[in-house]
Amino acid sequence: MSIERIHDRKDEEIHEGDWVWTRFRGGVREGEVHKIVKDEKEARDEGVANPPKVVFTDQHGDRVAHNPTTLSKTSFVGRGG
């Protein structure tokens, strides 16, 4: 099953290149979206489980994949929350 559009927790559509953030362990994880994994084949290729996932590199340089509905888009690059 392939999903065409991916939305954040505020129902805004997420695209590659968008800046997203989420609360994580008492802080914030944020970064630019590199890939949106929409189906099982892409998930296997990217090494993630249970698509859809939004893949980005956070402010610490870690590659992370989150469920889209846990994320929020922001227009302020480098400023989550």
C-alpha positions as CSV (number, residue, x, y, z in Angstrom):
1,M,0.0,0.0,0.0
2,S,1.4,3.4,-1.0
3,I,0.4,6.7,0.6
4,E,0.3,9.8,-1.6
5,R,0.3,12.7,0.9
6,I,1.9,12.8,4.3
7,H,0.6,15.3,7.0
8,D,2.0,16.5,10.3
9,R,0.1,16.7,13.6
10,K,-1.6,19.9,12.5
11,D,-2.7,18.4,9.2
12,E,-0.2,20.4,7.1
13,E,1.4,18.4,4.2
14,I,5.0,17.5,4.7
15,H,7.5,17.5,1.8
16,E,11.2,16.8,1.4
17,G,13.1,19.9,2.2
18,D,10.6,21.1,4.9
19,W,11.9,21.9,8.4
20,V,10.2,19.7,11.1
21,W,10.4,19.3,14.8
22,T,9.1,17.1,17.6
23,R,9.3,17.0,21.3
24,F,11.7,14.2,22.4
25,R,12.9,13.1,25.8
26,G,12.4,16.5,27.5
27,G,13.8,18.4,24.6
28,V,13.3,19.0,20.9
29,R,14.5,17.2,17.8
30,E,14.4,19.2,14.6
31,G,15.8,19.1,11.1
32,E,15.3,19.2,7.4
33,V,13.3,16.4,5.8
34,H,15.5,14.2,3.6
35,K,13.1,11.5,2.7
36,I,9.5,10.5,3.2
37,V,9.1,6.7,3.4
38,K,5.6,5.8,2.1
39,D,5.6,2.1,1.6
40,E,7.2,-1.2,2.7
41,K,9.7,-1.3,-0.1
42,E,11.1,2.1,0.7
43,A,11.0,1.2,4.4
44,R,13.2,-1.8,3.8
45,D,15.6,0.3,1.6
46,E,15.8,3.0,4.3
47,G,16.0,0.6,7.2
48,V,12.9,1.8,9.0
49,A,9.8,0.0,10.1
50,N,6.0,0.7,9.9
51,P,5.7,3.3,7.2
52,P,4.9,6.1,6.7
53,K,8.0,7.7,8.3
54,V,9.7,11.1,7.8
55,V,13.5,10.8,7.8
56,F,15.6,13.7,8.8
57,T,19.0,14.5,10.4
58,D,18.5,16.2,13.7
59,Q,20.5,19.1,15.2
60,H,23.0,16.7,16.7
61,G,23.7,15.0,13.4
62,D,21.7,11.9,14.1
63,R,19.6,10.3,11.4
64,V,16.0,9.8,12.7
65,A,12.7,8.6,11.4
66,H,9.5,9.6,13.0
67,N,5.8,9.1,12.4
68,P,4.5,12.1,10.5
69,T,1.7,12.8,13.0
70,T,4.3,13.3,15.8
71,L,6.0,16.1,13.8
72,S,5.2,19.8,13.3
73,K,6.4,21.9,10.4
74,T,8.0,25.3,11.0
75,S,9.0,28.1,8.7
76,F,11.9,29.0,11.0
77,V,14.9,26.9,10.1
78,G,16.7,25.8,13.2
79,R,14.0,26.8,15.6
80,G,11.5,24.2,16.7
81,G,8.7,24.6,19.2
